[in-house]
Amino acid sequence: MYELDSKIENSVYSYQQVKEVLEQEGYALGGAWDYDHGYFDYKLANDGGYHFLRIPFHSVRGEIEQDAAVIRIDKPYILTHRYQNEVDAYAESSVIQAAFNQFQNPVEKDADIPSNYIEKGKVVLQNLEVLLAQISN
């Protein structure tokens, strides 16, 4: 994980407005969101692993996905996950098991981040700062 300083850190916005802007730019709401916090992820690349710019946030009013929810942006960071390229020796072979165990565990959940993705993440974040500055908060 590589933390990035940003003008949007600690800024407060309407969740729906931020979600709309970010989704138009290619961000996705990360699967680990809950009623009071979440992450918007922007995939920088997927060579040698998945490289993401992650924009974490938490609710200051309402629950995530409610129309009136208000969020505060936390410290953005770049994250890399490296996955196995070969067949998983521990994979379950039954149809029922395959339905539940269809994803590999990462080789490294917090792998080293190549410098070119750090630079790319900084540029993407600067563009996001400009877009979010246009939202009245």
Secondary structure, 3 states (H helix, E strand, C coil): CEECCCCCCCCEEEHHHHHHHHHHCCCEECCCCECCEEEEEEEEECCCCEEEEEEEEEEEECCCCCCCCEEEECCCEEEEEEECCCCCCCCCCCHHHHHHCCCCCEEECCCCCCHHHHHHHHHHHHHHHHHHHCCCC
